[in-house]
């Protein structure tokens, strides 16, 4: 469950009130994860009933397990799609593929259990229909905003996808350390970055001013995170941690400042801020080429 975080970076403690813990509830959750169980059950029940039944059962279990994985990823992709004002439809229709595999898996499992061809197909059709009814289908159209040309919206969608990918890598890397305080600190920076993302989504004309932040500097933050985590796994280094947190401070402040300028529709030159960020990242050993 998402919740506000306290301490130095909590609202009212020197940080923008809008910047809260940006860790998100898993869109898949238990309703998708529980569907991994049928595959295990089918595989277990296939043993001891002859080689043909075993082969059919294992194929059915594989289909059901793959369906559960595709469904989980499809639900996450749909949640990301729903959260954005401008988004491209998922490239792979994972939820629909999961429904088909569920139907196929149930058909094979039923046939292995001597339900006959017609009965097995009927079971499979019912399972497919129930799967679609429970989870729906994938988004089939790009999400666009009225009054903005298609080319510009496609550019925004691409930049947002790349920015979110960088943020997810940062989150995943930091979580491997099991350091709750540092996870919260990274979440604060991610909140500032996502505020800029939302600003660009609401007005794609801001993309030109924000593109370097959402591309080059988020990539730099990602690379710095990977390097820090690699070092922290090998040995504790307080100086490296302090340097990494200082980098997050610099980035967060500059992202927040740039977002405020975008919100005021201020197109003033930000070469100074960009130079500061570039120098900071280079001092951390992150290449921006």
C-alpha positions in Angstrom: 0.0 0.0 0.0 1.4 3.4 -1.0 2.0 5.7 1.9 3.6 9.0 2.8 7.1 8.8 4.2 8.5 10.7 7.1 11.7 12.1 8.2 13.9 14.6 6.5 12.2 14.4 3.2 8.6 14.2 4.3 6.1 16.9 3.6 6.6 19.8 5.9 10.2 18.9 6.4 11.9 20.8 3.7 10.4 19.1 0.7 7.6 19.9 -1.7 4.3 18.6 -0.2 3.5 17.0 -3.5 6.6 14.8 -3.4 5.4 11.7 -1.5 6.6 8.1 -1.5 6.0 7.2 -5.1 6.2 3.4 -4.6 3.1 1.9 -6.3 0.8 -0.9 -5.5 1.4 -3.9 -7.8 -1.3 -3.7 -10.4 -1.3 -7.5 -10.7 -1.6 -8.4 -7.1 -3.0 -11.6 -5.6 -5.7 -12.0 -8.2 -3.1 -12.7 -10.9 -0.6 -14.5 -8.7 -3.1 -17.0 -7.5 -3.4 -18.2 -11.1 0.0 -19.8 -10.9 -1.5 -22.4 -8.6 -3.6 -24.4 -11.2 -0.5 -25.1 -13.3 1.3 -26.6 -10.3 -1.8 -28.7 -9.4 -2.2 -30.0 -13.0 1.5 -31.0 -13.1 1.3 -32.8 -9.8 -1.8 -34.7 -10.7 -0.4 -35.8 -14.0 2.2 -38.1 -12.4 1.3 -41.8 -12.0 -1.2 -41.9 -14.9 0.9 -43.1 -17.8 3.2 -41.3 -20.2 0.5 -39.8 -22.4 -1.4 -38.3 -19.5 1.9 -37.1 -18.0 2.9 -35.4 -21.3 -0.5 -33.8 -21.8 -0.6 -32.7 -18.2 2.8 -31.1 -18.3 2.0 -29.2 -21.5 -1.3 -28.0 -19.9 0.6 -26.9 -16.8 3.1 -25.0 -18.9 0.3 -23.3 -20.8 -1.5 -22.3 -17.5 1.7 -21.0 -15.9 2.7 -19.0 -19.0 -0.9 -17.6 -19.1 -0.6 -16.5 -15.4 2.7 -14.8 -16.1 1.4 -13.0 -19.2 -1.7 -11.9 -17.3 0.4 -10.4 -14.6 2.6 -8.5 -17.0 -0.5 -7.4 -19.0 -2.2 -6.0 -15.9 0.9 -4.0 -15.1 1.1 -2.7 -18.7 -2.5 -1.7 -18.6 -2.1 0.1 -15.3 0.8 2.1 -16.7 -1.3 2.9 -19.8 -4.2 4.0 -17.6 -2.0 6.2 -15.5 -0.8 8.3 -18.4 -2.6 11.0 -20.3 -0.7 10.1 -23.5 0.2 6.5 -24.1 0.7 3.9 -26.8 -1.2 0.7 -26.6 0.8 -2.3 -25.4 2.9 -3.7 -28.2 2.0 -7.3 -27.1 -1.6 -8.1 -26.2 -0.6 -10.1 -23.1 -4.0 -10.3 -21.5 -5.6 -11.7 -24.6 -2.8 -14.2 -25.1 -3.2 -15.2 -21.4 -6.9 -15.9 -22.0 -6.1 -18.1 -25.1 -3.5 -20.0 -23.2 -5.8 -20.5 -20.2 -8.4 -21.9 -22.6 -5.8 -24.2 -24.2 -4.4 -25.3 -20.9 -7.8 -26.2 -19.4 -8.7 -28.1 -22.6 -5.5 -30.2 -22.5 -5.9 -30.8 -18.7 -9.5 -31.9 -19.2 -8.6 -34.1 -22.1 -5.8 -35.7 -20.0 -8.5 -36.4 -17.4 -10.7 -38.4 -19.8 -13.3 -35.7 -20.4 -13.4 -36.5 -24.1 -12.7 -34.1 -27.0 -16.1 -32.3 -26.9 -16.1 -32.0 -23.2 -12.6 -30.8 -23.1 -13.2 -28.1 -25.7 -16.3 -27.0 -23.8 -14.3 -26.7 -20.6 -11.6 -24.7 -22.4 -14.1 -22.4 -24.0 -15.7 -21.7 -20.6 -12.3 -21.1 -19.0 -11.4 -18.6 -21.8 -14.7 -16.8 -21.5 -14.4 -16.5 -17.7 -10.8 -15.3 -18.0 -11.9 -12.5 -20.4 -14.9 -11.6 -18.2 -12.6 -11.4 -15.1 -9.7 -9.6 -16.5 -10.8 -8.0 -19.8 -8.7 -7.4 -22.8 -5.7 -5.2 -23.5 -6.0 -1.6 -24.6 -6.4 -1.6 -28.3 -5.9 2.1 -29.1 -3.3 4.7 -28.4 -4.4 7.3 -25.8 -4.2 10.7 -27.3 -5.1 14.3 -26.3 -7.4 16.5 -28.4 -5.8 19.5 -30.1 -2.3 18.0 -30.2 -0.9 16.5 -33.4 -0.2 12.8 -33.6 3.6 13.2 -34.2 4.0 15.3 -31.0 2.0 12.9 -28.9 4.0 9.9 -30.2 7.2 11.8 -29.2 5.8 12.4 -25.7 4.7 8.7 -25.4 8.2 7.5 -26.3 10.0 9.9 -23.9 7.6 9.0 -21.1 8.1 5.3 -21.6 11.9 5.7 -21.6 11.7 7.9 -18.5 9.6 5.4 -16.6 11.9 2.6 -17.6 14.9 4.5 -16.1 12.9 5.1 -12.9 12.0 1.4 -12.6 15.6 0.4 -13.0 16.5 2.8 -10.2 13.8 1.4 -8.0 14.7 -2.2 -8.7 18.4 -1.7 -8.0 17.9 0.1 -4.7 15.4 -2.5 -3.5 18.2 -5.2 -3.8 20.0 -3.4 -0.9 17.1 -3.8 1.5 17.8 -0.2 2.8 14.4 1.3 3.5 15.8 4.8 4.2 17.5 4.9 0.8 14.5 3.4 -1.0 12.5 6.3 0.5 15.1 8.8 -0.6 15.1 7.5 -4.2 11.3 7.5 -4.1 11.4 11.2 -3.3 13.5 11.9 -6.4 11.2 9.7 -8.5 8.2 11.7 -7.3 9.9 14.9 -8.6 10.7 13.3 -11.9 7.1 12.0 -12.3 5.8 15.4 -11.6 7.7 16.6 -14.6 6.4 13.7 -16.6 2.8 14.6 -15.7 3.4 18.2 -16.7 4.7 17.1 -20.1 1.8 14.8 -20.6 -0.7 17.5 -19.8 1.0 19.9 -22.3 3.2 18.1 -24.9 4.6 21.5 -26.0 6.7 21.3 -22.9 8.6 18.3 -24.2 11.3 20.3 -25.9 12.3 21.9 -22.6 12.0 18.7 -20.5 13.4 16.2 -22.9 17.0 16.4 -21.7 15.9 16.0 -18.1 13.6 13.0 -18.9 16.2 11.4 -21.1 19.9 12.3 -20.5 19.7 13.1 -16.8 17.3 10.3 -15.8 19.7 7.9 -17.7 22.6 9.4 -15.7 20.7 9.0 -12.5 20.0 5.4 -13.4 23.6 4.7 -14.2 24.8 6.4 -11.0 22.3 4.2 -9.1 23.6 1.0 -10.7 27.2 2.0 -9.9 26.4 2.8 -6.3 24.5 -0.4 -5.7 27.3 -2.4 -7.2 29.7 -0.8 -4.8 27.4 -1.1 -1.8 27.0 -4.8 -2.4 30.7 -5.4 -2.2 31.4 -3.2 0.8 29.9 -0.5 3.0 31.2 2.9 1.9 29.7 5.9 3.8 31.4 8.4 1.5 29.9 6.8 -1.6 26.5 6.8 0.0 26.8 10.5 1.0 27.9 11.3 -2.5 25.0 9.4 -4.0 22.4 11.1 -1.8 23.9 14.5 -2.6 23.5 13.6 -6.3 19.9 12.8 -5.7 19.5 16.2 -3.9 20.9 18.1 -6.8 18.9 16.2 -9.3 15.6 16.5 -7.4 16.1 20.3 -6.8 16.8 20.9 -10.5 13.9 18.7 -11.7 11.6 20.6 -9.3 12.9 24.0 -10.5 12.5 23.0 -14.1 9.0 21.7 -13.6 8.0 24.9 -11.9 9.3 26.8 -14.9 7.3 24.6 -17.2 4.1 25.1 -15.2 4.6 28.9 -15.5 5.1 28.4 -19.2 8.5 30.0 -18.8 10.7 29.2 -21.8 13.8 30.8 -20.3 17.2 29.4 -21.0 18.3 26.7 -18.5 21.9 26.2 -19.7 23.2 27.0 -16.2 21.1 24.3 -14.6 22.0 21.8 -17.3 25.7 22.5 -16.9 25.4 22.0 -13.1 23.7 18.7 -13.6 26.1 17.6 -16.3 29.2 18.4 -14.2 27.6 16.7 -11.2 26.9 13.5 -13.1 30.4 13.5 -14.7 32.0 13.9 -11.2 30.1 10.7 -10.3 31.7 8.9 -13.2 28.6 8.8 -15.4 29.1 9.4 -19.1 26.4 11.4 -20.9 27.6 10.6 -24.4 
